[in-house]
Amino acid sequence: MAARIALLVSGRGSNLQAVLDAIAAGVLDAEVVGVFSDKPAAPALQRVDPALRWSADARSFSDRAAFDAALADAVAASRPEWVVCAGYMRILGDAFVQRFRGRLLNIHPSLLPKYRGLRTHARALEAGDREHGASMHFVVPELDAGAVVAQCRIPVEPDDSVETLAQRLLRFEHRLLVAVLALAAAGRIAEHDGLASCDGHALFNPLRLDSAGQLSPADT
């Protein structure tokens, strides 16, 4: 049976589209059961049927906790097996994270633990990094600090700008997202005591995405 996946989005929805395309192509055995946003005008919402959309302006709530509670209730009502932050730009409160702990994933555009938070591409360039990438990790209350399941890596070119680096990384982000969700849908990944595991084996180093879009141990 296809895994039930809910996605949280804030922007254009390219990650969401990668998931939808992978499902349509038979690469990902999953069903998108809801798309949720803190921005009612987010273009990502237009990529799915209206029946699957939920959005609310966080500024209309009394505080962050009230918005998070409404969001959590809406997500829970879709009965997801996995909840995925796919370009969701709002920090989730502790109560939301704890409600979905162990089945809440995020894709982040840096090689964590480097560059938690925003401006990851600019910070990689400012630091003179020769390599950049993206990470798929379990979400915990501390920002971008959860156990990393897998990463993709690309070289930083001498003439890269923030825009060119971000654009070149994006297609690898999409592959990483789909590859990790395929593991999740198959019940092959889990998180326990702050450590990710795959097929019951602890991941002391994240899996790495290869040129064929497959995940393998980082030391092979």
C-alpha positions in Angstrom: 0.0 0.0 0.0 1.3 3.4 -0.9 2.7 5.5 2.0 0.7 8.5 3.0 2.8 11.7 2.8 1.8 15.2 3.9 4.0 18.1 2.7 4.6 21.5 4.3 5.5 24.2 1.7 6.0 28.0 1.6 7.1 28.9 -1.9 7.2 27.8 -5.5 6.8 24.1 -4.8 9.6 22.6 -6.9 10.3 20.0 -4.2 6.6 19.1 -4.1 6.6 18.8 -7.9 9.6 16.4 -7.7 7.6 14.2 -5.4 4.5 14.3 -7.5 6.5 13.5 -10.7 8.2 10.6 -8.9 4.9 9.2 -7.8 3.5 9.5 -11.3 6.6 7.8 -12.8 6.2 4.9 -10.4 9.6 5.7 -8.7 8.0 6.6 -5.4 5.3 4.3 -3.9 3.5 7.1 -2.1 0.4 9.2 -2.0 0.3 12.9 -1.3 -2.6 13.2 1.2 -2.2 16.9 1.9 -0.2 20.0 1.2 -0.1 22.6 3.9 1.2 26.2 3.9 1.7 29.2 6.1 1.3 31.3 3.0 -2.2 31.2 1.3 -0.8 32.6 -1.9 2.1 30.1 -2.2 2.4 28.9 -5.8 3.1 25.4 -4.5 -0.6 25.0 -3.5 -1.7 25.3 -7.1 0.2 22.1 -7.9 -2.4 19.8 -6.2 -6.1 19.4 -6.2 -7.9 22.0 -4.0 -9.2 19.2 -1.8 -5.6 18.5 -0.7 -4.8 22.1 0.2 -4.7 23.8 3.6 -3.3 27.2 4.2 -3.6 30.0 6.7 -1.8 33.2 7.3 0.2 32.8 10.5 -0.1 36.5 11.2 -3.8 36.1 11.7 -3.3 33.9 14.8 -2.7 35.2 18.3 0.8 33.6 18.5 3.0 31.0 17.0 1.6 28.2 19.2 -1.9 28.9 18.1 -0.9 28.7 14.4 1.1 25.5 15.0 -1.8 23.9 16.8 -4.1 24.6 13.9 -1.5 23.3 11.4 -0.9 20.2 13.4 -4.6 19.4 13.6 -5.0 19.9 9.9 -2.0 17.7 9.1 -3.1 15.0 11.6 -6.6 14.9 9.9 -4.9 13.8 6.7 -3.6 10.7 8.5 -0.1 10.8 7.1 2.6 8.3 7.8 5.3 10.9 7.0 5.3 14.6 7.3 7.8 16.4 5.1 9.0 20.0 5.2 9.7 20.7 1.5 10.6 24.3 1.3 8.7 25.2 4.4 10.3 28.4 5.7 8.6 28.8 9.1 10.2 27.4 12.2 8.0 24.7 13.8 7.3 24.9 17.5 8.2 22.2 19.9 4.6 20.9 20.3 4.3 20.4 16.6 7.6 18.6 16.4 6.9 16.3 19.3 3.4 15.4 17.9 5.0 14.0 14.7 8.5 13.1 16.1 10.1 10.2 14.3 8.1 10.7 11.1 8.9 14.4 10.4 11.5 15.1 7.8 13.1 18.2 6.3 15.2 18.9 3.3 17.9 21.6 4.0 20.2 23.2 1.5 23.6 22.7 3.2 25.9 19.9 4.3 24.7 19.8 7.9 25.9 20.4 10.5 27.2 23.3 8.5 25.0 26.3 7.9 21.8 25.7 9.9 19.1 28.2 9.2 19.0 30.7 6.2 21.4 32.0 3.6 23.1 28.6 3.2 24.4 29.2 -0.3 25.8 32.6 0.5 27.5 31.4 3.7 29.1 28.5 1.8 30.5 31.0 -0.8 31.6 33.4 1.9 33.5 30.6 3.7 35.3 29.6 0.5 33.9 26.1 0.6 34.9 23.8 -2.3 31.9 21.6 -1.8 28.3 22.3 -1.1 25.1 20.2 -0.9 21.8 19.4 0.8 20.8 17.2 3.7 17.6 15.3 4.5 17.1 15.0 8.2 14.7 14.2 10.9 13.2 17.3 12.6 13.8 18.0 16.2 13.0 21.1 18.3 16.4 22.6 17.7 16.7 24.2 14.3 18.2 21.9 11.6 19.8 19.7 14.3 18.0 16.4 13.8 19.7 13.2 12.7 20.8 13.4 9.1 19.6 10.5 6.9 21.4 11.4 3.6 23.2 14.1 1.7 24.0 15.1 -1.8 27.2 17.0 -2.7 28.3 19.2 -5.6 31.5 21.1 -6.2 31.5 24.9 -5.8 32.8 26.4 -9.0 35.2 29.4 -9.0 32.7 31.7 -10.7 29.6 30.6 -8.7 27.2 33.2 -7.4 24.5 32.5 -4.9 22.0 32.1 -7.7 24.1 29.7 -9.9 25.0 27.6 -6.9 21.5 27.4 -5.7 20.2 26.5 -9.1 22.7 23.8 -9.8 22.1 22.2 -6.4 18.3 22.2 -6.8 18.1 19.2 -9.1 20.2 17.2 -6.7 18.0 18.3 -3.8 15.0 16.9 -5.7 16.8 13.6 -6.3 17.8 13.4 -2.6 14.3 14.2 -1.5 12.8 11.4 -3.6 15.4 8.9 -2.7 15.0 9.4 1.0 11.2 9.4 0.7 11.4 6.1 -1.1 13.2 4.6 1.9 10.7 6.1 4.2 7.7 4.8 2.2 9.3 1.3 2.3 9.6 1.5 6.1 13.4 1.4 5.9 14.4 4.5 8.0 13.7 5.5 11.5 15.0 7.8 14.3 15.7 6.8 17.8 17.6 8.6 20.6 18.8 11.2 18.2 20.3 8.8 15.7 18.9 7.8 12.2 18.9 4.2 11.1 18.4 2.5 7.8 17.3 -1.2 7.6 17.8 -1.4 11.4 21.5 -0.2 11.2 22.5 3.1 12.8 23.7 5.7 10.4 26.8 7.2 12.1 27.4 9.0 8.8 24.7 10.0 6.4 24.0 8.0 3.3 25.2 9.7 0.1 23.4 10.2 -3.2 25.4 8.9 -6.1 25.4 10.1 -9.7 22.6 7.6 -10.5 20.3 9.0 -7.9 20.8 6.0 -5.5 21.7 6.2 -1.9 24.7 4.3 -0.5 27.0 4.5 2.6 29.2 7.5 2.6 32.4 5.4 2.9 31.8 3.4 -0.3 
